[in-house]
Amino acid sequence: MGIRWRICALLFFATTINYMDRQIFGILGPTLQEEIGWTEGQYGIIVACFTFAYAFGYLFSGRFMDWIGVKKGFAFSVGGWSLAAMGHALAATPVGFGIARVFLGITEGGMFPGAVKTTTEWFPKKERSLATGIFNSGSNVGVVAAAILAPFLTLRYGWRMAFIVQGAIGFVWLIFWMKYRSPSEHPKITPEERTLIESDNALESKVMIPFKTLLGQKRAWACAIGKMMTDPVWWFYLYWLPKYLLTEHGIKLDSLALPLIVIYVVADIGSIAGGWLSRYFVNRGKTHSEARRLAMLVCALCVLPTALLPLVTSVWQAVALVSLAAAAHQGWSANVYSLPSDFYPSSSVGSLVGFGGFVGSMASMVFQVITGYYLEWSGNNYAPVFLLCGIAYISAWFVVKKIIGTLASVSQEISVN
């Protein structure tokens, strides 16, 4: 196995840990709500605190990764969010949890800019969607692991110990990450693998494109708009799904693990399949950009049945529909994250991914606050929410297609701006 796939494995485990640390709050949400006593609206604000901080963490860490490099940047990010995750054990009020979520969000914002930048350094374009799909699948494994570990620790040792144990896992990962080397410096890489990796990067500029210049280009907004219109759906699944299953189907903490395992294992398959699908279209003669758009279209169509969720009465019918939507989202994400590397050099990919994540997270924050107060006002009527979730992706696909499909090359666009 090539060194690049070992690097991908490290990114996979980083994503797993990242989602374990963020998702434990959603899984323990009903339990904490009963113990702390917050309302649906307050819960929405606490969730939004994380997303707001995560948005700015995303934005600044992307540029930070481009400036300092992924080895040091990732070390700062993972070490920071591990401490922040453990810090949840000190909270005792809604305000305390809000503060803990802010620190977690700021530090976790470095995950995807760092991972996508690392993938750009280690993989040729034809393999990037697949590599992204593989490491992105760690998000689903993280949710599954949290769904198993958090209830186990909480029911035996209390919810504070659940936060402490899961947060500490990130420091184990750091031991392995500190051995990271770039392709040009890695002592064990073969000449053949180095040639493959550098086949797309040989002519790339090593100078960061000024951030102002990037934001002045329409293509730089493709990833941002794709995430702005769809990230709120994913955040909704992460933080409201356990509450939905409890409210509509009576699934409590001691029975929550199995439905979440099914949903996020299927989502895992979707993440890898979405990356593979893009590579499949490339092998059939499509350009990298065309292949990603076709893969995104397939994923967008698979989310549409989510609108039917309010009509189902069986918990496993609901699980099936959410599983399909979660898998489609992850396949969508594998391709959206790869869009910047199709048009921009690796020296600026972190900045673009960070900007896209910032826009997507800010939209998610607003959606979560509105969702919390809407559900409180409507008596937990989820139907309009799931309708919006169902049509979000196909709407986003048309917008992204229009942006990407009508532009000249990036080099021409930069010269114009």
KELO-141595 format. One record per residue (C-alpha): residue in three letters; x, y, z. Coordinates in nm, 3 decimals, padded with zeros to 5 digits. Example, Ala and Ser with C-alpha at 12.3 -4.5 7.8 and 13.67 -1.06 7.14 Angstrom:
# residues 2
ATOM   r       u       v       w
ATOM ALA  01.230 -00.450  00.780
ATOM SER  01.367 -00.106  00.714
//
This chain:
# residues 417
ATOM   r       u       v       w
ATOM MET  00.000  00.000  00.000
ATOM GLY  00.134  00.344 -00.094
ATOM ILE  00.234  00.594  00.172
ATOM ARG -00.044  00.825  00.053
ATOM TRP -00.308  00.574  00.166
ATOM ARG -00.148  00.554  00.509
ATOM ILE -00.178  00.931  00.527
ATOM CYS -00.543  00.893  00.424
ATOM ALA -00.590  00.645  00.710
ATOM LEU -00.453  00.902  00.956
ATOM LEU -00.698  01.159  00.822
ATOM PHE -00.978  00.904  00.856
ATOM PHE -00.902  00.853  01.226
ATOM ALA -00.873  01.229  01.280
ATOM THR -01.220  01.276  01.131
ATOM THR -01.352  00.992  01.348
ATOM ILE -01.219  01.156  01.664
ATOM ASN -01.345  01.496  01.551
ATOM TYR -01.701  01.369  01.518
ATOM MET -01.688  01.167  01.836
ATOM ASP -01.603  01.483  02.027
ATOM ARG -01.870  01.698  01.864
ATOM GLN -02.148  01.439  01.846
ATOM ILE -02.146  01.328  02.208
ATOM PHE -02.339  01.644  02.295
ATOM GLY -02.614  01.562  02.046
ATOM ILE -02.640  01.202  02.170
ATOM LEU -02.656  01.309  02.535
ATOM GLY -02.880  01.606  02.453
ATOM PRO -03.204  01.455  02.593
ATOM THR -03.021  01.330  02.904
ATOM LEU -02.851  01.665  02.965
ATOM GLN -03.176  01.851  02.899
ATOM GLU -03.347  01.649  03.170
ATOM GLU -03.063  01.706  03.417
ATOM ILE -02.978  02.070  03.338
ATOM GLY -03.331  02.178  03.245
ATOM TRP -03.293  02.380  02.925
ATOM THR -03.570  02.448  02.670
ATOM GLU -03.571  02.360  02.299
ATOM GLY -03.485  02.721  02.219
ATOM GLN -03.191  02.719  02.462
ATOM TYR -03.072  02.391  02.312
ATOM GLY -03.080  02.549  01.967
ATOM ILE -02.871  02.841  02.095
ATOM ILE -02.614  02.608  02.257
ATOM VAL -02.583  02.417  01.930
ATOM ALA -02.554  02.745  01.744
ATOM CYS -02.271  02.856  01.976
ATOM PHE -02.064  02.567  01.848
ATOM THR -02.153  02.633  01.486
ATOM PHE -02.080  03.005  01.510
ATOM ALA -01.736  02.940  01.659
ATOM TYR -01.678  02.653  01.416
ATOM ALA -01.747  02.888  01.124
ATOM PHE -01.472  03.127  01.229
ATOM GLY -01.244  02.837  01.321
ATOM TYR -01.298  02.705  00.969
ATOM LEU -01.226  03.043  00.809
ATOM PHE -00.907  03.128  00.997
ATOM SER -00.766  02.776  01.019
ATOM GLY -00.782  02.738  00.641
ATOM ARG -00.551  03.035  00.592
ATOM PHE -00.349  02.922  00.895
ATOM MET -00.295  02.578  00.738
ATOM ASP -00.180  02.736  00.412
ATOM TRP  00.065  02.954  00.606
ATOM ILE  00.208  02.719  00.870
ATOM GLY  00.160  02.384  00.697
ATOM VAL -00.061  02.089  00.783
ATOM LYS  00.173  01.915  01.027
ATOM LYS  00.182  02.198  01.282
ATOM GLY -00.164  02.323  01.195
ATOM PHE -00.329  01.985  01.254
ATOM ALA -00.138  01.938  01.580
ATOM PHE -00.272  02.271  01.712
ATOM SER -00.624  02.188  01.601
ATOM VAL -00.649  01.831  01.735
ATOM GLY -00.478  01.915  02.064
ATOM GLY -00.705  02.216  02.110
ATOM TRP -01.033  02.040  02.040
ATOM SER -00.937  01.744  02.262
ATOM LEU -00.889  01.980  02.556
ATOM ALA -01.212  02.160  02.473
ATOM ALA -01.405  01.832  02.456
ATOM MET -01.279  01.733  02.799
ATOM GLY -01.372  02.079  02.925
ATOM HIS -01.744  01.999  02.880
ATOM ALA -01.718  01.800  03.201
ATOM LEU -01.680  02.130  03.390
ATOM ALA -02.013  02.271  03.264
ATOM ALA -02.322  02.276  03.486
ATOM THR -02.551  02.534  03.319
ATOM PRO -02.668  02.619  02.966
ATOM VAL -02.420  02.908  02.966
ATOM GLY -02.138  02.674  03.070
ATOM PHE -02.216  02.435  02.787
ATOM GLY -02.237  02.727  02.545
ATOM ILE -01.885  02.838  02.644
ATOM ALA -01.752  02.483  02.610
ATOM ARG -01.910  02.452  02.265
ATOM VAL -01.748  02.778  02.154
ATOM PHE -01.399  02.653  02.238
ATOM LEU -01.471  02.318  02.073
ATOM GLY -01.600  02.488  01.758
ATOM ILE -01.301  02.719  01.719
ATOM THR -01.051  02.434  01.741
ATOM GLU -01.247  02.176  01.542
ATOM GLY -01.265  02.421  01.251
ATOM GLY -00.917  02.309  01.142
ATOM MET -01.023  01.953  01.063
ATOM PHE -01.144  01.975  00.704
ATOM PRO -00.921  02.255  00.573
ATOM GLY -00.624  02.055  00.702
ATOM ALA -00.751  01.723  00.570
ATOM VAL -00.837  01.854  00.222
ATOM LYS -00.504  02.037  00.198
ATOM THR -00.322  01.718  00.300
ATOM THR -00.516  01.522  00.039
ATOM THR -00.423  01.779 -00.226
ATOM GLU -00.055  01.739 -00.135
ATOM TRP -00.062  01.358 -00.139
ATOM PHE -00.307  01.260 -00.415
ATOM PRO -00.342  01.331 -00.788
ATOM LYS -00.672  01.483 -00.896
ATOM LYS -00.822  01.156 -01.016
ATOM GLU -00.787  01.005 -00.667
ATOM ARG -00.881  01.306 -00.454
ATOM SER -01.256  01.249 -00.439
ATOM LEU -01.203  00.887 -00.338
ATOM ALA -00.944  00.983 -00.075
ATOM THR -01.175  01.258  00.051
ATOM GLY -01.465  01.013  00.062
ATOM ILE -01.256  00.771  00.267
ATOM PHE -01.136  01.021  00.527
ATOM ASN -01.478  01.190  00.533
ATOM SER -01.635  00.852  00.614
ATOM GLY -01.461  00.882  00.949
ATOM SER -01.730  01.134  01.044
ATOM ASN -01.989  00.856  01.035
ATOM VAL -01.765  00.614  01.221
ATOM GLY -01.719  00.887  01.483
ATOM VAL -02.095  00.923  01.526
ATOM VAL -02.134  00.545  01.557
ATOM ALA -01.848  00.524  01.807
ATOM ALA -01.998  00.807  02.009
ATOM ALA -02.341  00.638  01.996
ATOM ILE -02.186  00.327  02.153
ATOM LEU -01.931  00.481  02.388
ATOM ALA -02.125  00.782  02.521
ATOM PRO -02.428  00.586  02.652
ATOM PHE -02.198  00.315  02.792
ATOM LEU -01.986  00.562  02.986
ATOM THR -02.282  00.779  03.088
ATOM LEU -02.495  00.496  03.224
ATOM ARG -02.202  00.355  03.423
ATOM TYR -01.986  00.652  03.522
ATOM GLY -02.191  00.963  03.446
ATOM TRP -02.199  01.204  03.155
ATOM ARG -01.892  01.398  03.272
ATOM MET -01.670  01.092  03.236
ATOM ALA -01.804  01.040  02.882
ATOM PHE -01.670  01.381  02.780
ATOM ILE -01.336  01.325  02.952
ATOM VAL -01.266  00.983  02.800
ATOM GLN -01.368  01.075  02.447
ATOM GLY -01.174  01.400  02.457
ATOM ALA -00.855  01.225  02.566
ATOM ILE -00.849  01.001  02.257
ATOM GLY -00.724  01.285  02.039
ATOM PHE -00.390  01.295  02.220
ATOM VAL -00.324  00.935  02.116
ATOM TRP -00.372  01.033  01.750
ATOM LEU -00.123  01.318  01.790
ATOM ILE  00.155  01.070  01.868
ATOM PHE  00.123  00.925  01.518
ATOM TRP  00.062  01.257  01.342
ATOM MET  00.387  01.411  01.466
ATOM LYS  00.571  01.168  01.235
ATOM TYR  00.404  01.331  00.931
ATOM ARG  00.624  01.435  00.637
ATOM SER  00.527  01.590  00.303
ATOM PRO  00.574  01.382 -00.015
ATOM SER  00.899  01.563 -00.098
ATOM GLU  01.041  01.488  00.249
ATOM HIS  00.903  01.143  00.331
ATOM PRO  01.188  00.890  00.365
ATOM LYS  00.983  00.583  00.265
ATOM ILE  00.803  00.707 -00.044
ATOM THR  00.899  00.533 -00.369
ATOM PRO  01.001  00.730 -00.681
ATOM GLU  00.697  00.588 -00.862
ATOM GLU  00.454  00.709 -00.598
ATOM ARG  00.619  01.052 -00.585
ATOM THR  00.588  01.083 -00.964
ATOM LEU  00.218  00.988 -00.946
ATOM ILE  00.150  01.240 -00.670
ATOM GLU  00.333  01.521 -00.844
ATOM SER  00.177  01.453 -01.185
ATOM ASP -00.090  01.719 -01.124
ATOM ASN  00.111  01.947 -00.897
ATOM ALA  00.432  01.995 -01.093
ATOM LEU  00.315  02.313 -01.263
ATOM GLU  00.119  02.453 -00.968
ATOM SER  00.213  02.783 -00.813
ATOM LYS  00.355  02.752 -00.461
ATOM VAL  00.255  03.107 -00.372
ATOM MET -00.072  03.166 -00.186
ATOM ILE -00.326  03.362 -00.388
ATOM PRO -00.429  03.674 -00.188
ATOM PHE -00.753  03.612 -00.001
ATOM LYS -00.913  03.923 -00.151
ATOM THR -00.834  03.794 -00.499
ATOM LEU -00.989  03.456 -00.420
ATOM LEU -01.312  03.610 -00.294
ATOM GLY -01.339  03.819 -00.609
ATOM GLN -01.371  03.506 -00.825
ATOM LYS -01.706  03.341 -00.883
ATOM ARG -01.557  02.992 -00.894
ATOM ALA -01.421  03.032 -00.542
ATOM TRP -01.783  03.063 -00.429
ATOM ALA -01.893  02.730 -00.578
ATOM CYS -01.778  02.528 -00.277
ATOM ALA -01.908  02.794 -00.037
ATOM ILE -02.256  02.806 -00.187
ATOM GLY -02.271  02.427 -00.216
ATOM LYS -02.201  02.405  00.157
ATOM MET -02.421  02.700  00.253
ATOM MET -02.727  02.530  00.105
ATOM THR -02.660  02.179  00.238
ATOM ASP -02.452  02.195  00.557
ATOM PRO -02.757  02.299  00.765
ATOM VAL -02.917  01.967  00.675
ATOM TRP -02.621  01.768  00.803
ATOM TRP -02.606  01.969  01.125
ATOM PHE -02.977  01.909  01.170
ATOM TYR -02.922  01.532  01.151
ATOM LEU -02.634  01.546  01.397
ATOM TYR -02.805  01.750  01.666
ATOM TRP -03.177  01.695  01.623
ATOM LEU -03.200  01.334  01.506
ATOM PRO -03.176  01.182  01.859
ATOM LYS -03.446  01.426  01.974
ATOM TYR -03.662  01.345  01.668
ATOM LEU -03.634  00.972  01.733
ATOM LEU -03.733  01.029  02.097
ATOM THR -04.023  01.264  02.019
ATOM GLU -04.173  01.079  01.722
ATOM HIS -04.074  00.717  01.789
ATOM GLY -03.998  00.694  02.161
ATOM ILE -03.631  00.596  02.118
ATOM LYS -03.449  00.670  02.446
ATOM LEU -03.077  00.674  02.530
ATOM ASP -03.053  00.305  02.613
ATOM SER -03.204  00.213  02.273
ATOM LEU -03.051  00.489  02.061
ATOM ALA -02.728  00.319  01.958
ATOM LEU -02.869  00.072  01.702
ATOM PRO -03.066  00.323  01.489
ATOM LEU -02.770  00.562  01.486
ATOM ILE -02.529  00.281  01.399
ATOM VAL -02.744  00.181  01.101
ATOM ILE -02.781  00.540  00.980
ATOM TYR -02.413  00.628  00.999
ATOM VAL -02.279  00.297  00.870
ATOM VAL -02.492  00.353  00.560
ATOM ALA -02.363  00.710  00.550
ATOM ASP -02.010  00.568  00.559
ATOM ILE -02.083  00.368  00.248
ATOM GLY -02.224  00.678  00.082
ATOM SER -01.911  00.881  00.157
ATOM ILE -01.681  00.630 -00.010
ATOM ALA -01.927  00.558 -00.291
ATOM GLY -01.961  00.929 -00.370
ATOM GLY -01.584  00.962 -00.405
ATOM TRP -01.566  00.642 -00.611
ATOM LEU -01.849  00.759 -00.838
ATOM SER -01.656  01.071 -00.935
ATOM ARG -01.352  00.860 -01.019
ATOM TYR -01.578  00.626 -01.222
ATOM PHE -01.699  00.915 -01.437
ATOM VAL -01.339  01.036 -01.487
ATOM ASN -01.242  00.689 -01.609
ATOM ARG -01.532  00.712 -01.855
ATOM GLY -01.386  01.024 -02.015
ATOM LYS -01.541  01.306 -01.812
ATOM THR -01.331  01.596 -01.687
ATOM HIS -01.271  01.616 -01.312
ATOM SER -01.521  01.900 -01.281
ATOM GLU -01.787  01.721 -01.490
ATOM ALA -01.738  01.400 -01.295
ATOM ARG -01.786  01.573 -00.961
ATOM ARG -02.100  01.749 -01.082
ATOM LEU -02.253  01.422 -01.206
ATOM ALA -02.173  01.250 -00.876
ATOM MET -02.326  01.544 -00.687
ATOM LEU -02.643  01.518 -00.898
ATOM VAL -02.686  01.151 -00.808
ATOM CYS -02.644  01.238 -00.441
ATOM ALA -02.887  01.530 -00.460
ATOM LEU -03.157  01.306 -00.608
ATOM CYS -03.109  01.053 -00.329
ATOM VAL -03.189  01.317 -00.065
ATOM LEU -03.531  01.404 -00.208
ATOM PRO -03.720  01.120 -00.029
ATOM THR -03.635  01.288  00.303
ATOM ALA -03.944  01.504  00.251
ATOM LEU -04.156  01.190  00.311
ATOM LEU -04.030  01.137  00.667
ATOM PRO -04.331  01.296  00.840
ATOM LEU -04.555  01.039  00.667
ATOM VAL -04.384  00.726  00.802
ATOM THR -04.500  00.557  01.120
ATOM SER -04.236  00.287  01.164
ATOM VAL -03.906  00.378  01.328
ATOM TRP -03.716  00.161  01.080
ATOM GLN -03.883  00.328  00.784
ATOM ALA -03.763  00.657  00.927
ATOM VAL -03.417  00.512  00.979
ATOM ALA -03.410  00.392  00.618
ATOM LEU -03.498  00.735  00.477
ATOM VAL -03.252  00.918  00.702
ATOM SER -02.982  00.660  00.617
ATOM LEU -03.025  00.724  00.245
ATOM ALA -03.015  01.101  00.299
ATOM ALA -02.708  01.082  00.525
ATOM ALA -02.526  00.861  00.273
ATOM ALA -02.612  01.103 -00.006
ATOM HIS -02.490  01.399  00.198
ATOM GLN -02.155  01.235  00.260
ATOM GLY -02.115  01.150 -00.106
ATOM TRP -02.206  01.509 -00.188
ATOM SER -01.948  01.639  00.061
ATOM ALA -01.671  01.419 -00.079
ATOM ASN -01.713  01.597 -00.412
ATOM VAL -01.781  01.949 -00.284
ATOM TYR -01.463  01.938 -00.075
ATOM SER -01.267  01.838 -00.386
ATOM LEU -01.397  02.121 -00.605
ATOM PRO -01.134  02.380 -00.498
ATOM SER -00.848  02.146 -00.588
ATOM ASP -00.988  02.115 -00.942
ATOM PHE -00.930  02.485 -01.008
ATOM TYR -00.674  02.614 -00.756
ATOM PRO -00.319  02.520 -00.650
ATOM SER -00.264  02.335 -00.321
ATOM SER -00.106  02.651 -00.176
ATOM SER -00.453  02.811 -00.162
ATOM VAL -00.684  02.510 -00.117
ATOM GLY -00.690  02.539  00.262
ATOM SER -00.808  02.899  00.237
ATOM LEU -01.091  02.809  00.000
ATOM VAL -01.207  02.509  00.203
ATOM GLY -01.195  02.724  00.515
ATOM PHE -01.402  02.995  00.349
ATOM GLY -01.655  02.741  00.223
ATOM GLY -01.682  02.590  00.569
ATOM PHE -01.729  02.934  00.721
ATOM VAL -02.021  03.015  00.492
ATOM GLY -02.178  02.671  00.543
ATOM SER -02.141  02.688  00.920
ATOM MET -02.289  03.037  00.947
ATOM ALA -02.591  02.921  00.748
ATOM SER -02.615  02.618  00.975
ATOM MET -02.604  02.834  01.286
ATOM VAL -02.899  03.042  01.168
ATOM PHE -03.090  02.728  01.068
ATOM GLN -03.035  02.565  01.409
ATOM VAL -03.158  02.867  01.605
ATOM ILE -03.466  02.899  01.385
ATOM THR -03.528  02.524  01.406
ATOM GLY -03.507  02.525  01.785
ATOM TYR -03.756  02.806  01.830
ATOM TYR -03.981  02.677  01.552
ATOM LEU -04.005  02.329  01.709
ATOM GLU -04.073  02.485  02.049
ATOM TRP -04.349  02.702  01.897
ATOM SER -04.503  02.429  01.679
ATOM GLY -04.499  02.148  01.935
ATOM ASN -04.226  01.955  01.750
ATOM ASN -04.382  01.957  01.404
ATOM TYR -04.089  01.833  01.194
ATOM ALA -04.270  01.822  00.856
ATOM PRO -04.159  02.164  00.717
ATOM VAL -03.803  02.103  00.835
ATOM PHE -03.774  01.773  00.652
ATOM LEU -03.930  01.926  00.341
ATOM LEU -03.654  02.189  00.334
ATOM CYS -03.394  01.918  00.390
ATOM GLY -03.528  01.718  00.097
ATOM ILE -03.507  01.994 -00.164
ATOM ALA -03.187  02.162 -00.042
ATOM TYR -02.939  01.952 -00.241
ATOM ILE -03.101  01.957 -00.582
ATOM SER -03.139  02.334 -00.548
ATOM ALA -02.773  02.366 -00.453
ATOM TRP -02.669  02.147 -00.746
ATOM PHE -02.831  02.379 -00.999
ATOM VAL -02.662  02.683 -00.845
ATOM VAL -02.316  02.519 -00.834
ATOM LYS -02.353  02.390 -01.189
ATOM LYS -02.435  02.738 -01.316
ATOM ILE -02.136  02.894 -01.137
ATOM ILE -01.880  02.638 -01.254
ATOM GLY -02.017  02.575 -01.600
ATOM THR -02.005  02.932 -01.736
ATOM LEU -01.655  03.044 -01.636
ATOM ALA -01.319  03.063 -01.805
ATOM SER -01.008  02.904 -01.660
ATOM VAL -00.892  03.019 -01.319
ATOM SER -00.574  03.164 -01.460
ATOM GLN -00.780  03.382 -01.693
ATOM GLU -01.014  03.480 -01.412
ATOM ILE -00.727  03.581 -01.188
ATOM SER -00.574  03.793 -01.460
ATOM VAL -00.905  03.968 -01.512
ATOM ASN -00.944  04.044 -01.143
//
